[in-house]
Amino acid sequence: MNGQRIGYVRVSTLDQNELRQLEGQVLDRVFTDKASGRDTARPQLTELLRFVREGDTVIIHSMDRLARNLDDLRALVQGLTRRGVRVEFLKERLVFTGEDSPMANLMLSVMGAFAEFERSLIRERQREGIALAQQRGVYKGRKKTLTPERAAELVQRAGSGIPKVVLARDFGISRETVYQYLRHENGVHSKQLPPTQLI
């Protein structure tokens, strides 16, 4: 009996196109985590690990979408293949079955190490770019959140029926941030708010 073909996708931001990562693949189910690079919480990966059964195939766009470091990558791939689950990485064109040759295991380590190295280079270039922009006075850091007074004004104006898109433009924040302030005012903490909003 053939198992299911299961996709795993991790996107860094809510607006990234997750379907593009597994384009052209016929899948029975897809698990998608939306998380930043530093966020280690991957609830959909945990759910995938509970869901898969012997004979299934897990398809991932690339190694760096599955794991943030080499140890994590090896542990996940070995854990899945020990359970009889096949693991395919599309970008690297690698397949792991649990009956892999020493060469395949070496490739897993080498390719995983390259992915980890590439991430560290990107972070280093980003830090250097920010430092140069700060020296030129271009980079001011993360946008400031609203003061409690401005937040109260936003809530009052929203209550008077002003469209959220207009509020976002007037206050220099995104519509999602407008909704966060309004949820906070209504006592619904769907997302963690910036510390200045809790004063």
N, CA and C atoms as an extended XYZ file, in Angstrom:
597
Properties=species:S:1:pos:R:3:atomname:S:1:resname:S:1:resid:I:1 pbc="F F F"
N         0.836       -1.189        0.000 N   MET     1
C         0.000        0.000        0.000 CA  MET     1
C         0.879        1.251        0.000 C   MET     1
N         0.585        2.181       -0.896 N   ASN     2
C         1.342        3.423       -0.967 CA  ASN     2
C         0.887        4.380        0.115 C   ASN     2
N         1.867        5.060        0.713 N   GLY     3
C         1.533        6.050        1.725 CA  GLY     3
C         1.137        7.372        1.097 C   GLY     3
N         0.899        8.333        1.945 N   GLN     4
C         0.511        9.666        1.492 CA  GLN     4
C         1.739       10.515        1.167 C   GLN     4
N         1.518       11.481        0.281 N   ARG     5
C         2.554       12.476       -0.033 CA  ARG     5
C         2.193       13.741        0.729 C   ARG     5
N         3.079       14.131        1.640 N   ILE     6
C         2.790       15.218        2.571 CA  ILE     6
C         3.821       16.322        2.386 C   ILE     6
N         3.344       17.530        2.209 N   GLY     7
C         4.235       18.671        2.044 CA  GLY     7
C         4.427       19.411        3.350 C   GLY     7
N         5.636       19.935        3.537 N   TYR     8
C         5.887       20.829        4.675 CA  TYR     8
C         6.456       22.130        4.135 C   TYR     8
N         5.860       23.244        4.563 N   VAL     9
C         6.263       24.570        4.116 CA  VAL     9
C         6.482       25.439        5.341 C   VAL     9
N         7.580       26.197        5.322 N   ARG    10
C         7.778       27.214        6.363 CA  ARG    10
C         8.077       28.515        5.652 C   ARG    10
N         7.262       29.519        5.928 N   VAL    11
C         7.482       30.840        5.340 CA  VAL    11
C         7.848       31.810        6.447 C   VAL    11
N         8.669       32.790        6.093 N   SER    12
C         9.175       33.721        7.097 CA  SER    12
C         8.180       34.799        7.465 C   SER    12
N         7.338       35.189        6.532 N   THR    13
C         6.355       36.225        6.830 CA  THR    13
C         5.015       35.812        6.271 C   THR    13
N         3.971       36.441        6.766 N   LEU    14
C         2.622       36.074        6.353 CA  LEU    14
C         2.365       36.319        4.874 C   LEU    14
N         3.123       37.201        4.246 N   ASP    15
C         2.833       37.523        2.857 CA  ASP    15
C         3.636       36.702        1.863 C   ASP    15
N         4.531       35.838        2.319 N   GLN    16
C         5.261       35.001        1.370 CA  GLN    16
C         4.317       33.965        0.773 C   GLN    16
N         4.541       33.632       -0.484 N   ASN    17
C         3.686       32.674       -1.165 CA  ASN    17
C         4.145       31.257       -0.852 C   ASN    17
N         3.399       30.601        0.058 N   GLU    18
C         3.815       29.260        0.467 CA  GLU    18
C         3.620       28.223       -0.624 C   GLU    18
N         2.626       28.424       -1.498 N   LEU    19
C         2.355       27.436       -2.540 CA  LEU    19
C         3.503       27.339       -3.529 C   LEU    19
N         4.230       28.439       -3.720 N   ARG    20
C         5.345       28.443       -4.668 CA  ARG    20
C         6.422       27.442       -4.258 C   ARG    20
N         6.599       27.214       -2.956 N   GLN    21
C         7.653       26.311       -2.491 CA  GLN    21
C         7.445       24.879       -2.973 C   GLN    21
N         6.193       24.455       -3.122 N   LEU    22
C         5.919       23.072       -3.530 CA  LEU    22
C         5.157       23.023       -4.855 C   LEU    22
N         5.387       24.021       -5.679 N   GLU    23
C         4.702       24.119       -6.967 CA  GLU    23
C         4.957       22.874       -7.808 C   GLU    23
N         3.893       22.363       -8.414 N   GLY    24
C         4.004       21.211       -9.295 CA  GLY    24
C         3.959       19.865       -8.589 C   GLY    24
N         3.899       19.861       -7.278 N   GLN    25
C         3.856       18.612       -6.520 CA  GLN    25
C         2.407       18.197       -6.263 C   GLN    25
N         2.122       16.912       -6.425 N   VAL    26
C         0.803       16.381       -6.087 CA  VAL    26
C         0.891       15.896       -4.646 C   VAL    26
N         0.112       16.530       -3.772 N   LEU    27
C         0.215       16.251       -2.338 CA  LEU    27
C        -1.151       15.921       -1.757 C   LEU    27
N        -1.154       15.017       -0.783 N   ASP    28
C        -2.390       14.677       -0.087 CA  ASP    28
C        -2.699       15.684        1.015 C   ASP    28
N        -1.647       16.251        1.594 N   ARG    29
C        -1.834       17.208        2.687 CA  ARG    29
C        -0.593       18.094        2.782 C   ARG    29
N        -0.791       19.346        3.197 N   VAL    30
C         0.324       20.281        3.367 CA  VAL    30
C         0.238       20.894        4.755 C   VAL    30
N         1.368       20.915        5.446 N   PHE    31
C         1.485       21.567        6.751 CA  PHE    31
C         2.312       22.831        6.552 C   PHE    31
N         1.805       23.970        7.012 N   THR    32
C         2.482       25.255        6.792 CA  THR    32
C         2.714       25.974        8.102 C   THR    32
N         3.973       26.301        8.369 N   ASP    33
C         4.325       27.138        9.520 CA  ASP    33
C         4.659       28.522        9.009 C   ASP    33
N         4.123       29.535        9.686 N   LYS    34
C         4.458       30.924        9.375 CA  LYS    34
C         5.242       31.444       10.558 C   LYS    34
N         6.544       31.571       10.368 N   ALA    35
C         7.399       31.955       11.495 CA  ALA    35
C         8.604       32.716       11.000 C   ALA    35
N         9.167       33.488       11.888 N   SER    36
C        10.401       34.195       11.547 CA  SER    36
C        11.575       33.246       11.715 C   SER    36
N        12.724       33.666       11.203 N   GLY    37
C        13.916       32.830       11.271 CA  GLY    37
C        14.326       32.479       12.685 C   GLY    37
N        14.109       33.402       13.640 N   ARG    38
C        14.539       33.140       15.013 CA  ARG    38
C        13.504       32.381       15.817 C   ARG    38
N        12.287       32.313       15.296 N   ASP    39
C        11.201       31.667       16.025 CA  ASP    39
C        11.361       30.156       15.914 C   ASP    39
N        11.548       29.492       17.042 N   THR    40
C        11.737       28.041       17.008 CA  THR    40
C        10.416       27.294       17.115 C   THR    40
N         9.341       27.994       17.414 N   ALA    41
C         8.032       27.339       17.517 CA  ALA    41
C         7.538       26.998       16.113 C   ALA    41
N         7.349       25.708       15.871 N   ARG    42
C         6.854       25.260       14.570 CA  ARG    42
C         5.720       24.271       14.810 C   ARG    42
N         4.544       24.775       15.188 N   PRO    43
C         3.443       23.884       15.556 CA  PRO    43
C         3.008       22.947       14.440 C   PRO    43
N         3.072       23.411       13.190 N   GLN    44
C         2.651       22.548       12.088 CA  GLN    44
C         3.665       21.435       11.813 C   GLN    44
N         4.938       21.699       12.067 N   LEU    45
C         5.931       20.631       11.944 CA  LEU    45
C         5.679       19.575       13.011 C   LEU    45
N         5.379       20.012       14.217 N   THR    46
C         5.047       19.072       15.301 CA  THR    46
C         3.834       18.239       14.915 C   THR    46
N         2.832       18.888       14.327 N   GLU    47
C         1.622       18.185       13.888 CA  GLU    47
C         1.951       17.195       12.773 C   GLU    47
N         2.813       17.589       11.838 N   LEU    48
C         3.234       16.698       10.760 CA  LEU    48
C         3.911       15.457       11.333 C   LEU    48
N         4.794       15.653       12.311 N   LEU    49
C         5.511       14.519       12.909 CA  LEU    49
C         4.546       13.549       13.583 C   LEU    49
N         3.448       14.074       14.131 N   ARG    50
C         2.423       13.204       14.728 CA  ARG    50
C         1.613       12.489       13.645 C   ARG    50
N         1.406       13.165       12.530 N   PHE    51
C         0.515       12.689       11.476 CA  PHE    51
C         1.116       11.586       10.612 C   PHE    51
N         2.401       11.698       10.269 N   VAL    52
C         2.991       10.775        9.289 CA  VAL    52
C         3.023        9.338        9.792 C   VAL    52
N         2.924        8.427        8.827 N   ARG    53
C         2.951        6.993        9.113 CA  ARG    53
C         3.965        6.320        8.190 C   ARG    53
N         4.324        5.109        8.534 N   GLU    54
C         5.235        4.329        7.699 CA  GLU    54
C         4.691        4.258        6.274 C   GLU    54
N         5.581        4.484        5.306 N   GLY    55
C         5.186        4.458        3.896 CA  GLY    55
C         4.874        5.829        3.323 C   GLY    55
N         4.714        6.832        4.189 N   ASP    56
C         4.452        8.198        3.719 CA  ASP    56
C         5.732        8.825        3.168 C   ASP    56
N         5.561        9.874        2.376 N   THR    57
C         6.680       10.669        1.865 CA  THR    57
C         6.462       12.118        2.266 C   THR    57
N         7.474       12.712        2.889 N   VAL    58
C         7.417       14.129        3.253 CA  VAL    58
C         8.250       14.895        2.233 C   VAL    58
N         7.627       15.901        1.612 N   ILE    59
C         8.297       16.689        0.586 CA  ILE    59
C         8.498       18.106        1.105 C   ILE    59
N         9.747       18.575        1.040 N   ILE    60
C        10.111       19.906        1.524 CA  ILE    60
C        10.872       20.608        0.403 C   ILE    60
N        10.638       21.906        0.245 N   HIS    61
C        11.323       22.665       -0.809 CA  HIS    61
C        12.839       22.589       -0.644 C   HIS    61
N        13.341       22.897        0.554 N   SER    62
C        14.787       22.855        0.769 CA  SER    62
C        15.094       22.585        2.232 C   SER    62
N        16.323       22.184        2.486 N   MET    63
C        16.738       21.822        3.840 CA  MET    63
C        16.532       22.952        4.837 C   MET    63
N        16.795       24.182        4.401 N   ASP    64
C        16.671       25.291        5.347 CA  ASP    64
C        15.222       25.612        5.687 C   ASP    64
N        14.273       25.063        4.945 N   ARG    65
C        12.858       25.220        5.292 CA  ARG    65
C        12.461       24.244        6.397 C   ARG    65
N        13.178       23.137        6.528 N   LEU    66
C        12.849       22.144        7.545 CA  LEU    66
C        13.535       22.436        8.865 C   LEU    66
N        14.784       22.864        8.822 N   ALA    67
C        15.562       23.000       10.060 CA  ALA    67
C        16.400       24.260       10.035 C   ALA    67
N        16.693       24.791       11.227 N   ARG    68
C        17.478       26.016       11.355 CA  ARG    68
C        18.963       25.751       11.541 C   ARG    68
N        19.319       24.502       11.862 N   ASN    69
C        20.737       24.178       12.013 CA  ASN    69
C        20.958       22.717       11.645 C   ASN    69
N        22.207       22.345       11.519 N   LEU    70
C        22.578       21.015       11.042 CA  LEU    70
C        22.123       19.909       11.986 C   LEU    70
N        22.280       20.112       13.292 N   ASP    71
C        21.869       19.082       14.255 CA  ASP    71
C        20.372       18.814       14.167 C   ASP    71
N        19.595       19.888       14.083 N   ASP    72
C        18.143       19.772       13.974 CA  ASP    72
C        17.765       19.045       12.685 C   ASP    72
N        18.427       19.387       11.591 N   LEU    73
C        18.158       18.760       10.299 CA  LEU    73
C        18.401       17.255       10.356 C   LEU    73
N        19.571       16.876       10.864 N   ARG    74
C        19.896       15.438       10.947 CA  ARG    74
C        18.908       14.696       11.836 C   ARG    74
N        18.581       15.294       12.986 N   ALA    75
C        17.660       14.638       13.923 CA  ALA    75
C        16.283       14.436       13.288 C   ALA    75
N        15.781       15.448       12.583 N   LEU    76
C        14.462       15.333       11.955 CA  LEU    76
C        14.458       14.289       10.843 C   LEU    76
N        15.456       14.346        9.962 N   VAL    77
C        15.509       13.393        8.843 CA  VAL    77
C        15.678       11.971        9.370 C   VAL    77
N        16.593       11.770       10.305 N   GLN    78
C        16.810       10.424       10.847 CA  GLN    78
C        15.589        9.929       11.614 C   GLN    78
N        14.940       10.829       12.354 N   GLY    79
C        13.729       10.445       13.086 CA  GLY    79
C        12.622        9.990       12.148 C   GLY    79
N        12.456       10.693       11.046 N   LEU    80
C        11.422       10.324       10.077 CA  LEU    80
C        11.765        9.026        9.357 C   LEU    80
N        13.003        8.911        8.883 N   THR    81
C        13.365        7.710        8.118 CA  THR    81
C        13.366        6.460        8.994 C   THR    81
N        13.695        6.591       10.278 N   ARG    82
C        13.619        5.438       11.196 CA  ARG    82
C        12.194        4.908       11.306 C   ARG    82
N        11.232        5.790       11.114 N   ARG    83
C         9.818        5.398       11.184 CA  ARG    83
C         9.294        4.903        9.837 C   ARG    83
N        10.183        4.793        8.848 N   GLY    84
C         9.767        4.315        7.531 CA  GLY    84
C         9.169        5.398        6.655 C   GLY    84
N         9.466        6.657        6.976 N   VAL    85
C         8.964        7.791        6.193 CA  VAL    85
C        10.083        8.282        5.280 C   VAL    85
N         9.766        8.430        4.017 N   ARG    86
C        10.726        8.916        3.020 CA  ARG    86
C        10.740       10.447        3.073 C   ARG    86
N        11.924       11.058        2.955 N   VAL    87
C        12.060       12.519        3.007 CA  VAL    87
C        12.704       13.002        1.711 C   VAL    87
N        12.033       13.947        1.029 N   GLU    88
C        12.546       14.493       -0.233 CA  GLU    88
C        12.768       15.997       -0.096 C   GLU    88
N        13.941       16.449       -0.524 N   PHE    89
C        14.246       17.882       -0.594 CA  PHE    89
C        14.323       18.255       -2.071 C   PHE    89
N        13.418       19.108       -2.518 N   LEU    90
C        13.319       19.431       -3.944 CA  LEU    90
C        14.510       20.237       -4.453 C   LEU    90
N        14.860       21.304       -3.765 N   LYS    91
C        15.931       22.193       -4.240 CA  LYS    91
C        17.257       21.445       -4.348 C   LYS    91
N        17.570       20.649       -3.330 N   GLU    92
C        18.846       19.921       -3.319 CA  GLU    92
C        18.790       18.618       -4.115 C   GLU    92
N        17.570       18.217       -4.526 N   ARG    93
C        17.351       16.960       -5.256 CA  ARG    93
C        17.895       15.764       -4.486 C   ARG    93
N        17.571       15.725       -3.205 N   LEU    94
C        18.020       14.625       -2.348 CA  LEU    94
C        16.815       13.900       -1.762 C   LEU    94
N        16.940       12.574       -1.663 N   VAL    95
C        15.895       11.732       -1.094 CA  VAL    95
C        16.531       10.847       -0.035 C   VAL    95
N        15.868       10.745        1.115 N   PHE    96
C        16.363        9.902        2.211 CA  PHE    96
C        15.274        8.917        2.597 C   PHE    96
N        15.696        7.639        2.732 N   THR    97
C        14.727        6.573        2.986 CA  THR    97
C        14.993        5.803        4.274 C   THR    97
N        16.142        5.981        4.865 N   GLY    98
C        16.505        5.180        6.035 CA  GLY    98
C        17.457        4.066        5.660 C   GLY    98
N        17.497        3.746        4.379 N   GLU    99
C        18.433        2.732        3.890 CA  GLU    99
C        19.508        3.426        3.066 C   GLU    99
N        19.881        4.599        3.522 N   ASP   100
C        20.793        5.439        2.755 CA  ASP   100
C        22.233        4.969        2.889 C   ASP   100
N        22.977        5.204        1.829 N   SER   101
C        24.395        4.869        1.823 CA  SER   101
C        25.154        5.880        2.674 C   SER   101
N        26.377        5.547        3.071 N   PRO   102
C        27.196        6.532        3.787 CA  PRO   102
C        27.361        7.819        2.973 C   PRO   102
N        27.397        7.700        1.633 N   MET   103
C        27.524        8.886        0.786 CA  MET   103
C        26.296        9.787        0.922 C   MET   103
N        25.102        9.199        0.981 N   ALA   104
C        23.878        9.992        1.134 CA  ALA   104
C        23.877       10.711        2.480 C   ALA   104
N        24.315       10.015        3.520 N   ASN   105
C        24.385       10.649        4.844 CA  ASN   105
C        25.413       11.777        4.868 C   ASN   105
N        26.516       11.590        4.144 N   LEU   106
C        27.511       12.656        4.034 CA  LEU   106
C        26.904       13.864        3.309 C   LEU   106
N        26.147       13.603        2.237 N   MET   107
C        25.500       14.689        1.494 CA  MET   107
C        24.538       15.468        2.387 C   MET   107
N        23.801       14.759        3.236 N   LEU   108
C        22.887       15.425        4.170 CA  LEU   108
C        23.664       16.387        5.058 C   LEU   108
N        24.782       15.923        5.594 N   SER   109
C        25.590       16.767        6.474 CA  SER   109
C        26.209       17.943        5.727 C   SER   109
N        26.748       17.679        4.540 N   VAL   110
C        27.412       18.736        3.772 CA  VAL   110
C        26.403       19.792        3.321 C   VAL   110
N        25.284       19.349        2.738 N   MET   111
C        24.283       20.305        2.253 CA  MET   111
C        23.662       21.077        3.414 C   MET   111
N        23.432       20.397        4.529 N   GLY   112
C        22.899       21.076        5.710 CA  GLY   112
C        23.870       22.109        6.243 C   GLY   112
N        25.164       21.773        6.227 N   ALA   113
C        26.187       22.720        6.689 CA  ALA   113
C        26.253       23.931        5.761 C   ALA   113
N        26.115       23.706        4.448 N   PHE   114
C        26.100       24.827        3.502 CA  PHE   114
C        24.913       25.749        3.765 C   PHE   114
N        23.747       25.166        4.011 N   ALA   115
C        22.549       25.980        4.277 CA  ALA   115
C        22.741       26.814        5.540 C   ALA   115
N        23.317       26.199        6.574 N   GLU   116
C        23.569       26.913        7.832 CA  GLU   116
C        24.580       28.045        7.610 C   GLU   116
N        25.627       27.763        6.837 N   PHE   117
C        26.654       28.763        6.534 CA  PHE   117
C        26.052       29.933        5.744 C   PHE   117
N        25.204       29.609        4.774 N   GLU   118
C        24.567       30.648        3.961 CA  GLU   118
C        23.700       31.562        4.827 C   GLU   118
N        22.948       30.989        5.764 N   ARG   119
C        22.121       31.801        6.671 CA  ARG   119
C        22.978       32.741        7.502 C   ARG   119
N        24.130       32.235        7.998 N   SER   120
C        24.993       33.086        8.824 CA  SER   120
C        25.604       34.211        7.984 C   SER   120
N        25.928       33.946        6.711 N   LEU   121
C        26.435       35.004        5.824 CA  LEU   121
C        25.378       36.079        5.585 C   LEU   121
N        24.151       35.654        5.386 N   ILE   122
C        23.061       36.612        5.168 CA  ILE   122
C        22.890       37.497        6.390 C   ILE   122
N        22.911       36.890        7.585 N   ARG   123
C        22.775       37.676        8.825 CA  ARG   123
C        23.926       38.666        8.965 C   ARG   123
N        25.147       38.211        8.629 N   GLU   124
C        26.317       39.086        8.737 CA  GLU   124
C        26.210       40.259        7.763 C   GLU   124
N        25.804       39.984        6.521 N   ARG   125
C        25.635       41.061        5.536 CA  ARG   125
C        24.545       42.035        5.976 C   ARG   125
N        23.497       41.502        6.571 N   GLN   126
C        22.413       42.363        7.050 CA  GLN   126
C        22.914       43.281        8.163 C   GLN   126
N        23.673       42.734        9.114 N   ARG   127
C        24.229       43.555       10.203 CA  ARG   127
C        25.157       44.637        9.653 C   ARG   127
N        26.004       44.251        8.686 N   GLU   128
C        26.918       45.228        8.077 CA  GLU   128
C        26.142       46.326        7.350 C   GLU   128
N        25.103       45.947        6.627 N   GLY   129
C        24.281       46.919        5.907 CA  GLY   129
C        23.591       47.889        6.851 C   GLY   129
N        23.084       47.379        7.962 N   ILE   130
C        22.432       48.236        8.957 CA  ILE   130
C        23.443       49.191        9.565 C   ILE   130
N        24.639       48.683        9.884 N   ALA   131
C        25.679       49.534       10.484 CA  ALA   131
C        26.063       50.662        9.527 C   ALA   131
N        26.229       50.342        8.232 N   LEU   132
C        26.565       51.378        7.243 CA  LEU   132
C        25.432       52.395        7.098 C   LEU   132
N        24.202       51.911        7.082 N   ALA   133
C        23.053       52.815        6.961 CA  ALA   133
C        22.941       53.717        8.183 C   ALA   133
N        23.252       53.187        9.369 N   GLN   134
C        23.220       54.004       10.585 CA  GLN   134
C        24.291       55.089       10.526 C   GLN   134
N        25.477       54.742       10.012 N   GLN   135
C        26.557       55.730        9.883 CA  GLN   135
C        26.154       56.870        8.949 C   GLN   135
N        25.399       56.526        7.895 N   ARG   136
C        24.944       57.552        6.948 CA  ARG   136
C        23.693       58.271        7.449 C   ARG   136
N        23.139       57.795        8.572 N   GLY   137
C        21.935       58.414        9.126 CA  GLY   137
C        20.664       58.018        8.408 C   GLY   137
N        20.733       56.948        7.612 N   VAL   138
C        19.575       56.507        6.841 CA  VAL   138
C        18.705       55.556        7.646 C   VAL   138
N        19.331       54.677        8.407 N   TYR   139
C        18.600       53.646        9.147 CA  TYR   139
C        18.303       54.144       10.554 C   TYR   139
N        17.055       54.183       10.891 N   LYS   140
C        16.651       54.676       12.210 CA  LYS   140
C        16.164       53.556       13.124 C   LYS   140
N        16.220       52.334       12.648 N   GLY   141
C        15.738       51.221       13.465 CA  GLY   141
C        14.254       50.986       13.249 C   GLY   141
N        13.721       50.127       14.073 N   ARG   142
C        12.317       49.756       13.980 CA  ARG   142
C        11.426       50.965       14.253 C   ARG   142
N        10.311       51.041       13.522 N   LYS   143
C         9.385       52.148       13.732 CA  LYS   143
C         8.860       52.128       15.160 C   LYS   143
N         8.707       53.307       15.707 N   LYS   144
C         8.210       53.432       17.075 CA  LYS   144
C         6.721       53.090       17.114 C   LYS   144
N         6.294       52.526       18.232 N   THR   145
C         4.875       52.260       18.421 CA  THR   145
C         4.208       53.544       18.894 C   THR   145
N         2.908       53.523       18.919 N   LEU   146
C         2.167       54.711       19.339 CA  LEU   146
C         2.273       54.909       20.844 C   LEU   146
N         2.302       56.165       21.247 N   THR   147
C         2.248       56.464       22.687 CA  THR   147
C         0.851       56.102       23.176 C   THR   147
N         0.676       55.921       24.475 N   PRO   148
C        -0.672       55.619       24.985 CA  PRO   148
C        -1.705       56.671       24.561 C   PRO   148
N        -1.287       57.937       24.496 N   GLU   149
C        -2.219       59.001       24.097 CA  GLU   149
C        -2.641       58.834       22.635 C   GLU   149
N        -1.638       58.554       21.764 N   ARG   150
C        -1.943       58.365       20.340 CA  ARG   150
C        -2.781       57.104       20.131 C   ARG   150
N        -2.504       56.058       20.921 N   ALA   151
C        -3.296       54.826       20.824 CA  ALA   151
C        -4.753       55.106       21.199 C   ALA   151
N        -4.961       55.899       22.251 N   ALA   152
C        -6.325       56.251       22.670 CA  ALA   152
C        -7.027       57.059       21.576 C   ALA   152
N        -6.272       57.954       20.926 N   GLU   153
C        -6.839       58.747       19.830 CA  GLU   153
C        -7.239       57.841       18.669 C   GLU   153
N        -6.390       56.857       18.361 N   LEU   154
C        -6.691       55.911       17.288 CA  LEU   154
C        -7.984       55.159       17.592 C   LEU   154
N        -8.116       54.658       18.815 N   VAL   155
C        -9.309       53.901       19.214 CA  VAL   155
C       -10.549       54.788       19.120 C   VAL   155
N       -10.422       56.035       19.572 N   GLN   156
C       -11.554       56.971       19.547 CA  GLN   156
C       -11.985       57.243       18.102 C   GLN   156
N       -11.007       57.458       17.219 N   ARG   157
C       -11.322       57.740       15.814 CA  ARG   157
C       -11.907       56.516       15.120 C   ARG   157
N       -11.419       55.331       15.480 N   ALA   158
C       -11.981       54.100       14.904 CA  ALA   158
C       -13.433       53.947       15.338 C   ALA   158
N       -13.702       54.290       16.606 N   GLY   159
C       -15.067       54.210       17.132 CA  GLY   159
C       -16.024       55.163       16.438 C   GLY   159
N       -15.486       56.238       15.886 N   SER   160
C       -16.353       57.199       15.191 CA  SER   160
C       -16.563       56.817       13.723 C   SER   160
N       -16.030       55.648       13.330 N   GLY   161
C       -16.326       55.126       11.996 CA  GLY   161
C       -15.307       55.421       10.913 C   GLY   161
N       -14.162       55.963       11.270 N   ILE   162
C       -13.138       56.243       10.253 CA  ILE   162
C       -12.567       54.907        9.756 C   ILE   162
N       -12.455       54.719        8.435 N   PRO   163
C       -11.941       53.449        7.889 CA  PRO   163
C       -10.528       53.131        8.396 C   PRO   163
N       -10.276       51.846        8.569 N   LYS   164
C        -8.980       51.391        9.109 CA  LYS   164
C        -7.817       51.798        8.209 C   LYS   164
N        -8.041       51.776        6.898 N   VAL   165
C        -6.968       52.142        5.973 CA  VAL   165
C        -6.586       53.616        6.144 C   VAL   165
N        -7.558       54.459        6.430 N   VAL   166
C        -7.293       55.884        6.664 CA  VAL   166
C        -6.537       56.058        7.977 C   VAL   166
N        -6.960       55.312        9.010 N   LEU   167
C        -6.265       55.376       10.303 CA  LEU   167
C        -4.811       54.940       10.155 C   LEU   167
N        -4.598       53.858        9.418 N   ALA   168
C        -3.232       53.352        9.226 CA  ALA   168
C        -2.365       54.420        8.570 C   ALA   168
N        -2.893       55.067        7.546 N   ARG   169
C        -2.135       56.114        6.857 CA  ARG   169
C        -1.879       57.305        7.783 C   ARG   169
N        -2.910       57.753        8.489 N   ASP   170
C        -2.778       58.927        9.362 CA  ASP   170
C        -1.796       58.707       10.511 C   ASP   170
N        -1.757       57.483       11.040 N   PHE   171
C        -0.895       57.202       12.193 CA  PHE   171
C         0.462       56.619       11.784 C   PHE   171
N         0.638       56.371       10.475 N   GLY   172
C         1.916       55.853        9.993 CA  GLY   172
C         2.194       54.425       10.413 C   GLY   172
N         1.130       53.610       10.505 N   ILE   173
C         1.274       52.202       10.892 CA  ILE   173
C         0.516       51.351        9.884 C   ILE   173
N         0.721       50.044        9.946 N   SER   174
C         0.022       49.144        9.029 CA  SER   174
C        -1.410       48.918        9.511 C   SER   174
N        -2.257       48.432        8.606 N   ARG   175
C        -3.634       48.109        9.011 CA  ARG   175
C        -3.642       47.032       10.085 C   ARG   175
N        -2.740       46.043        9.952 N   GLU   176
C        -2.673       44.980       10.966 CA  GLU   176
C        -2.370       45.566       12.334 C   GLU   176
N        -1.482       46.566       12.392 N   THR   177
C        -1.168       47.199       13.678 CA  THR   177
C        -2.378       47.958       14.208 C   THR   177
N        -3.148       48.586       13.319 N   VAL   178
C        -4.402       49.237       13.750 CA  VAL   178
C        -5.294       48.207       14.424 C   VAL   178
N        -5.461       47.048       13.772 N   TYR   179
C        -6.312       45.997       14.343 CA  TYR   179
C        -5.759       45.492       15.677 C   TYR   179
N        -4.442       45.422       15.811 N   GLN   180
C        -3.849       44.992       17.084 CA  GLN   180
C        -4.216       45.958       18.202 C   GLN   180
N        -4.124       47.244       17.930 N   TYR   181
C        -4.493       48.238       18.948 CA  TYR   181
C        -5.966       48.103       19.316 C   TYR   181
N        -6.817       47.895       18.319 N   LEU   182
C        -8.251       47.785       18.590 CA  LEU   182
C        -8.573       46.509       19.357 C   LEU   182
N        -7.905       45.404       19.017 N   ARG   183
C        -8.112       44.160       19.778 CA  ARG   183
C        -7.650       44.343       21.210 C   ARG   183
N        -6.516       45.023       21.370 N   HIS   184
C        -5.986       45.269       22.715 CA  HIS   184
C        -6.992       46.075       23.526 C   HIS   184
N        -7.570       47.077       22.905 N   GLU   185
C        -8.563       47.922       23.582 CA  GLU   185
C        -9.792       47.106       23.971 C   GLU   185
N       -10.152       46.145       23.122 N   ASN   186
C       -11.328       45.313       23.396 CA  ASN   186
C       -11.004       44.122       24.289 C   ASN   186
N        -9.760       44.020       24.742 N   GLY   187
C        -9.382       42.937       25.652 CA  GLY   187
C        -9.091       41.621       24.969 C   GLY   187
N        -8.955       41.637       23.642 N   VAL   188
C        -8.658       40.409       22.906 CA  VAL   188
C        -7.193       40.447       22.539 C   VAL   188
N        -6.393       39.576       23.147 N   HIS   189
C        -4.946       39.577       22.912 CA  HIS   189
C        -4.594       38.462       21.937 C   HIS   189
N        -4.950       38.682       20.667 N   SER   190
C        -4.649       37.668       19.667 CA  SER   190
C        -3.166       37.578       19.389 C   SER   190
N        -2.494       38.744       19.484 N   LYS   191
C        -1.059       38.774       19.217 CA  LYS   191
C        -0.405       39.558       20.325 C   LYS   191
N         0.844       39.264       20.585 N   GLN   192
C         1.564       40.016       21.603 CA  GLN   192
C         1.804       41.426       21.102 C   GLN   192
N         1.536       42.389       21.954 N   LEU   193
C         1.689       43.783       21.576 CA  LEU   193
C         3.038       44.306       22.001 C   LEU   193
N         3.517       45.344       21.320 N   PRO   194
C         4.787       45.947       21.727 CA  PRO   194
C         4.714       46.438       23.164 C   PRO   194
N         5.839       46.395       23.901 N   PRO   195
C         5.852       46.746       25.316 CA  PRO   195
C         5.280       48.121       25.628 C   PRO   195
N         5.461       49.111       24.749 N   THR   196
C         4.978       50.460       25.060 CA  THR   196
C         3.462       50.506       25.127 C   THR   196
N         2.793       49.533       24.530 N   GLN   197
C         1.334       49.535       24.544 CA  GLN   197
C         0.781       49.001       25.853 C   GLN   197
N         1.634       48.384       26.641 N   LEU   198
C         1.160       47.769       27.874 CA  LEU   198
C         1.303       48.697       29.068 C   LEU   198
N         1.813       49.898       28.859 N   ILE   199
C         2.019       50.865       29.941 CA  ILE   199
C         0.683       51.408       30.400 C   ILE   199
